[in-house]
């Protein structure tokens, strides 16, 4: 049995949009980009409050009406984050974010 490549089709595939342009054109994707920026900005405020060894195991998580989530690499990191959460919330409030709880979630690998 020999392999025969398919002949090229007459239809031209649609051009791919750069991700930035696709995000700008789509309202739901633009909202997602805004939420990601918000989460990263919050993380930038609290990251200096964490020991470097802890910060390496924490990622910013989703923002919703219920608050903001931090993603911990494991249960030990999550426990330490829960201890630091009041300090994080105070720093965020000082920077102008409305007072809302920080949820700590363990990131699944």
C-alpha positions as CSV (number, residue, x, y, z in Angstrom):
1,X,0.0,0.0,0.0
2,X,1.4,3.4,-1.0
3,X,0.6,6.7,0.6
4,X,-0.9,9.3,-1.7
5,X,-1.1,12.9,-0.5
6,X,-4.5,14.5,-1.0
7,X,-4.6,17.2,-3.7
8,X,-4.9,20.7,-2.4
9,X,-8.5,21.8,-2.1
10,X,-9.8,24.7,-4.2
11,X,-11.2,26.4,-1.0
12,X,-8.7,28.6,0.7
13,X,-8.6,28.3,4.5
14,X,-9.7,31.4,6.4
15,X,-6.9,33.6,7.5
16,X,-5.9,33.3,11.1
17,X,-6.3,36.4,13.2
18,X,-3.6,37.5,15.7
19,X,-4.8,36.8,19.2
20,X,-4.9,40.5,20.1
21,X,-7.2,41.3,17.2
22,X,-9.4,38.4,17.9
23,X,-9.8,39.5,21.6
24,X,-10.5,43.0,20.5
25,X,-13.3,41.9,18.0
26,X,-15.1,39.6,20.4
27,X,-17.0,41.1,23.4
28,X,-16.8,37.9,25.5
29,X,-13.0,37.5,24.8
30,X,-12.5,41.2,25.6
31,X,-14.2,40.7,28.9
32,X,-12.0,37.7,29.5
33,X,-8.9,39.7,28.8
34,X,-10.1,42.4,31.2
35,X,-10.6,39.8,33.9
36,X,-7.1,38.4,33.3
37,X,-5.6,41.8,33.5
38,X,-7.5,42.5,36.8
39,X,-6.3,39.2,38.3
40,X,-2.7,39.9,37.3
41,X,-2.9,43.5,38.7
42,X,-4.2,42.2,42.0
43,X,-1.4,39.6,42.1
44,X,1.2,42.3,41.5
45,X,-0.1,44.1,44.6
46,X,0.1,41.0,46.9
47,X,3.2,39.3,45.5
48,X,5.6,41.5,47.5
49,X,3.8,40.5,50.7
50,X,4.7,36.8,50.1
51,X,8.1,35.2,50.8
52,X,9.7,34.5,47.4
53,X,9.8,30.8,48.1
54,X,6.0,30.9,48.6
55,X,5.3,33.2,45.6
56,X,6.9,30.7,43.3
57,X,4.1,28.2,44.0
58,X,1.1,30.7,43.7
59,X,-0.7,31.8,40.5
60,X,-3.4,34.4,40.1
61,X,-6.8,32.8,39.6
62,X,-10.1,33.9,38.3
63,X,-12.0,37.1,39.3
64,X,-15.8,36.8,39.7
65,X,-18.6,38.6,41.5
66,X,-17.8,36.5,44.6
67,X,-14.2,37.6,44.7
68,X,-10.8,36.6,43.5
69,X,-9.0,33.3,43.7
70,X,-5.4,32.4,44.2
71,X,-4.2,29.1,42.9
72,X,-1.9,27.2,45.2
73,X,0.4,24.4,44.1
74,X,-0.4,22.2,47.1
75,X,-2.1,22.1,50.4
76,X,0.8,23.4,52.4
77,X,1.0,26.5,50.2
78,X,-2.8,26.9,50.5
79,X,-2.6,26.8,54.3
80,X,0.1,29.6,54.3
81,X,-2.0,31.7,51.9
82,X,-5.0,31.4,54.2
83,X,-2.9,32.8,57.0
84,X,-1.8,35.7,54.8
85,X,-5.2,36.4,53.3
86,X,-6.2,39.2,55.7
87,X,-2.9,41.0,54.9
88,X,-3.6,40.5,51.1
89,X,-7.2,41.8,51.5
90,X,-6.0,44.9,53.4
91,X,-3.3,45.7,50.7
92,X,-5.9,45.3,47.9
93,X,-8.4,47.6,49.7
94,X,-5.6,50.2,50.2
95,X,-5.1,50.1,46.4
96,X,-8.8,50.7,45.7
97,X,-10.2,47.3,45.1
98,X,-13.5,46.8,46.8
99,X,-13.5,44.6,49.8
100,X,-14.2,41.0,48.8
101,X,-12.9,37.7,49.9
102,X,-9.9,35.9,48.5
103,X,-10.6,32.3,47.7
104,X,-7.7,29.9,47.9
105,X,-7.8,26.9,45.5
106,X,-5.4,24.1,45.0
107,X,-4.3,24.0,41.4
108,X,-4.8,20.6,39.9
109,X,-1.8,19.4,37.8
